[in-house]
Amino acid sequence: MSQESDQILKDYYSRTANDYDKLQLHENDEHYNALKILLGIITDEEISSVLDVGTGTGRALLHINQFFPNINYRGIELIPELREIAISKGLDAEKIDLGNAAKLPYPDNSFELVTAFGMLHHVAEPQSVISEMLRVSSRGIYISDHNIYGWGSAITKTGKRLLRNFFGQRLSGLILTKFRGYYVTDYDGVFYPFSLCDYLPQIQNNANIEFIFSTKGYSTNLYKQSSHLAVFATRKI
């Protein structure tokens, strides 16, 4: 993330922290759907420890802890104001760290499962965060985020995929953002033209992708039709 975009992001979430839940969280939204599936994974895999990267106001960890009160949880969040709200909701302050997702302050294999909900599209270099998630995970990772190629009207979706095919991920992203590299909005601060699909090869090279699915509506082609996706991958042994 550039210094400019980093500061814009921090300023936005510091300013809007008290309204974050109202602006960003909705019942049965895409990340809530991903959370419901995650509960089954935790049960089936008998997960005993989890790290949530980009904890925000604590939605994911609170939901997990509600159903698994004995799970060993930890979170890390970049924005102090969002972290404070997560703690005010009942999360243990000693378990919610302030820090950068691209430089996780934990040893290798520290947590059985590492999760990220809707945070990678706010990061200039998602591959760095994914690498860190894989490093500190002993068993698997779970990511819920955007797929820009399945977002918008049929014409818009086709146009974005054509740009990606002809110019590659980086240049097409610059074209879509009018060469700024990122979007600045009043509803989600700074975010990048992100698709989880672009990072599946990285995940597959370092883990076994168990499944990937749409978290927002029905789709017969995830890449072309689904605006939001989730992936679960287990570490290679």
C-alpha positions as CSV (number, residue, x, y, z in Angstrom):
1,M,0.0,0.0,0.0
2,S,1.4,3.5,-0.9
3,Q,1.9,6.0,1.9
4,E,-0.9,8.1,0.4
5,S,-3.5,5.3,0.2
6,D,-2.4,3.9,3.6
7,Q,-3.1,7.3,5.2
8,I,-6.4,7.8,3.4
9,L,-7.5,4.3,4.7
10,K,-6.5,5.0,8.2
11,D,-8.1,8.4,8.3
12,Y,-11.4,7.0,6.8
13,Y,-11.8,4.2,9.3
14,S,-10.6,6.3,12.2
15,R,-13.3,8.9,11.3
16,T,-16.1,6.4,10.6
17,A,-15.3,3.7,13.2
18,N,-18.4,4.4,15.3
19,D,-20.6,4.0,12.2
20,Y,-18.7,1.0,10.8
21,D,-21.2,-1.7,11.7
22,K,-24.1,0.3,10.4
23,L,-22.3,1.0,7.1
24,Q,-20.6,-2.3,6.5
25,L,-22.4,-5.1,8.3
26,H,-25.8,-6.5,7.3
27,E,-27.7,-9.6,8.3
28,N,-27.2,-12.4,5.8
29,D,-24.6,-10.4,3.8
30,E,-21.8,-12.2,2.0
31,H,-19.4,-12.4,4.9
32,Y,-22.1,-13.6,7.3
33,N,-22.9,-16.4,4.8
34,A,-19.2,-17.2,4.8
35,L,-19.2,-17.3,8.6
36,K,-22.0,-19.7,8.7
37,I,-20.0,-22.1,6.6
38,L,-17.0,-21.6,8.7
39,L,-18.8,-22.9,11.8
40,G,-19.2,-26.2,10.0
41,I,-15.5,-26.3,9.1
42,I,-14.5,-25.6,12.7
43,T,-16.7,-28.4,13.9
44,D,-15.7,-30.9,11.2
45,E,-12.0,-30.2,11.5
46,E,-12.1,-29.9,15.3
47,I,-10.3,-26.6,15.2
48,S,-9.0,-25.4,18.6
49,S,-7.3,-22.1,17.7
50,V,-8.0,-19.4,15.2
51,L,-6.5,-16.1,14.2
52,D,-8.7,-13.5,12.4
53,V,-6.7,-11.1,10.3
54,G,-8.3,-7.7,9.9
55,T,-10.6,-8.2,12.9
56,G,-12.3,-4.8,12.5
57,T,-15.1,-4.4,15.0
58,G,-14.9,-8.1,15.9
59,R,-17.8,-9.6,14.0
60,A,-16.1,-12.8,13.0
61,L,-14.5,-13.6,16.3
62,L,-17.6,-12.8,18.3
63,H,-19.6,-15.1,16.1
64,I,-17.1,-17.9,16.4
65,N,-16.8,-17.4,20.1
66,Q,-20.6,-17.5,20.5
67,F,-20.7,-21.1,19.1
68,F,-17.3,-22.2,20.4
69,P,-16.7,-20.5,23.7
70,N,-13.6,-22.7,24.5
71,I,-11.8,-21.9,21.2
72,N,-8.4,-20.2,21.6
73,Y,-9.0,-17.0,19.5
74,R,-6.8,-14.1,18.5
75,G,-7.3,-11.1,16.2
76,I,-5.1,-8.5,14.7
77,E,-6.3,-5.1,13.4
78,L,-4.6,-2.1,11.9
79,I,-7.0,0.7,13.0
80,P,-6.9,1.4,16.7
81,E,-10.5,2.8,16.8
82,L,-11.9,-0.4,15.2
83,R,-9.9,-2.5,17.7
84,E,-11.3,-0.6,20.6
85,I,-14.9,-1.2,19.4
86,A,-14.2,-4.9,19.1
87,I,-12.9,-5.0,22.7
88,S,-15.9,-3.0,23.9
89,K,-18.2,-5.7,22.5
90,G,-16.6,-8.3,24.8
91,L,-13.5,-9.6,23.0
92,D,-10.4,-9.9,25.3
93,A,-8.1,-6.9,24.9
94,E,-5.1,-9.1,25.4
95,K,-6.1,-11.3,22.5
96,I,-6.8,-8.4,20.0
97,D,-3.5,-7.1,18.7
98,L,-2.7,-3.9,16.9
99,G,-0.6,-4.6,13.8
100,N,-0.1,-5.0,10.1
101,A,-1.5,-8.1,8.4
102,A,1.5,-8.2,6.0
103,K,3.9,-8.6,9.0
104,L,2.1,-10.8,11.4
105,P,3.9,-10.8,14.8
106,Y,3.5,-14.6,15.4
107,P,5.8,-17.6,15.0
108,D,5.2,-20.1,12.2
109,N,2.3,-22.5,12.7
110,S,0.9,-20.6,15.7
111,F,-2.8,-21.1,14.9
112,E,-4.6,-24.1,13.4
113,L,-6.9,-21.8,11.3
114,V,-6.3,-18.3,10.0
115,T,-9.2,-16.3,8.6
116,A,-9.7,-13.0,6.7
117,F,-13.1,-11.5,6.0
118,G,-13.4,-8.6,3.5
119,M,-10.0,-7.2,4.2
120,L,-7.8,-8.2,1.3
121,H,-9.4,-5.8,-1.1
122,H,-8.1,-3.0,1.1
123,V,-4.5,-4.2,0.7
124,A,-2.2,-3.1,-2.1
125,E,-0.3,-6.4,-2.0
126,P,-2.7,-9.2,-0.9
127,Q,-0.1,-11.9,-1.8
128,S,2.0,-10.7,1.2
129,V,-1.0,-11.1,3.6
130,I,-1.8,-14.5,2.2
131,S,1.8,-15.6,2.6
132,E,1.7,-14.5,6.2
133,M,-1.6,-16.3,6.8
134,L,-0.1,-19.5,5.4
135,R,3.0,-19.1,7.4
136,V,1.3,-18.7,10.8
137,S,-1.3,-21.4,10.1
138,S,-0.7,-25.0,11.0
139,R,-3.7,-26.5,9.4
140,G,-5.6,-24.1,7.0
141,I,-6.8,-20.7,5.9
142,Y,-10.2,-19.3,5.2
143,I,-10.8,-16.2,3.1
144,S,-14.0,-14.3,2.2
145,D,-13.7,-11.4,-0.2
146,H,-14.4,-9.8,-3.6
147,N,-14.3,-11.1,-7.1
148,I,-14.3,-7.9,-9.2
149,Y,-14.7,-9.9,-12.5
150,G,-18.2,-11.1,-11.3
151,W,-19.3,-7.7,-10.1
152,G,-21.6,-5.4,-12.0
153,S,-23.7,-5.6,-15.1
154,A,-23.1,-8.3,-17.8
155,I,-21.3,-5.7,-20.0
156,T,-19.2,-4.4,-17.1
157,K,-18.2,-8.0,-16.1
158,T,-17.2,-8.8,-19.6
159,G,-15.2,-5.6,-20.0
160,K,-13.2,-6.3,-16.8
161,R,-12.4,-9.8,-17.8
162,L,-11.3,-8.7,-21.3
163,L,-9.0,-6.1,-19.7
164,R,-7.6,-8.8,-17.4
165,N,-7.1,-11.2,-20.3
166,F,-5.4,-8.6,-22.6
167,F,-3.4,-6.5,-20.1
168,G,-2.9,-8.7,-17.1
169,Q,-3.9,-8.2,-13.5
170,R,-1.8,-5.2,-12.6
171,L,-2.3,-3.0,-15.7
172,S,-6.0,-3.8,-15.9
173,G,-6.3,-2.7,-12.3
174,L,-4.6,0.6,-13.1
175,I,-6.9,1.1,-16.1
176,L,-10.1,0.5,-14.0
177,T,-9.0,3.0,-11.4
178,K,-7.9,5.6,-13.9
179,F,-4.3,4.9,-13.1
180,R,-4.6,5.8,-9.5
181,G,-4.3,2.1,-8.6
182,Y,-7.1,2.1,-6.0
183,Y,-10.6,3.5,-5.4
184,V,-11.5,6.1,-2.8
185,T,-15.1,6.1,-1.7
186,D,-17.3,7.5,1.0
187,Y,-18.8,4.0,1.8
188,D,-15.7,1.8,2.0
189,G,-12.7,4.0,2.2
190,V,-9.8,2.9,0.1
191,F,-10.1,-0.4,-1.8
192,Y,-8.4,-2.1,-4.8
193,P,-9.8,-3.8,-7.9
194,F,-9.5,-7.2,-6.2
195,S,-10.5,-10.7,-7.1
196,L,-9.9,-13.7,-4.9
197,C,-9.6,-15.7,-8.2
198,D,-6.3,-14.0,-9.0
199,Y,-4.8,-15.4,-5.8
200,L,-6.0,-19.0,-6.1
201,P,-2.7,-20.1,-7.8
202,Q,-0.7,-18.8,-4.9
203,I,-3.0,-20.6,-2.4
204,Q,-2.9,-23.8,-4.4
205,N,0.9,-23.8,-4.6
206,N,1.1,-23.7,-0.8
207,A,-2.0,-25.5,0.3
208,N,-4.8,-27.8,-0.8
209,I,-7.9,-25.9,-1.8
210,E,-10.8,-27.9,-0.4
211,F,-13.6,-25.8,-1.8
212,I,-14.4,-22.4,-3.1
213,F,-18.0,-21.0,-3.3
214,S,-20.2,-18.0,-3.9
215,T,-21.2,-16.1,-0.8
216,K,-23.7,-13.9,-2.6
217,G,-26.3,-15.5,-4.8
218,Y,-26.4,-18.5,-7.1
219,S,-23.8,-19.0,-9.7
220,T,-22.9,-21.6,-12.3
221,N,-19.6,-19.9,-13.1
222,L,-17.8,-18.4,-10.0
223,Y,-15.3,-16.4,-12.0
224,K,-17.8,-14.8,-14.4
225,Q,-20.9,-14.5,-12.2
226,S,-20.0,-14.3,-8.5
227,S,-19.2,-10.9,-6.9
228,H,-18.1,-12.4,-3.6
229,L,-16.3,-15.7,-2.9
230,A,-14.9,-17.7,0.0
231,V,-12.2,-20.3,-0.1
232,F,-11.0,-22.9,2.4
233,A,-7.6,-24.4,2.0
234,T,-5.6,-26.9,4.2
235,R,-1.9,-26.8,4.6
236,K,0.1,-29.4,2.6
237,I,1.8,-31.9,4.8
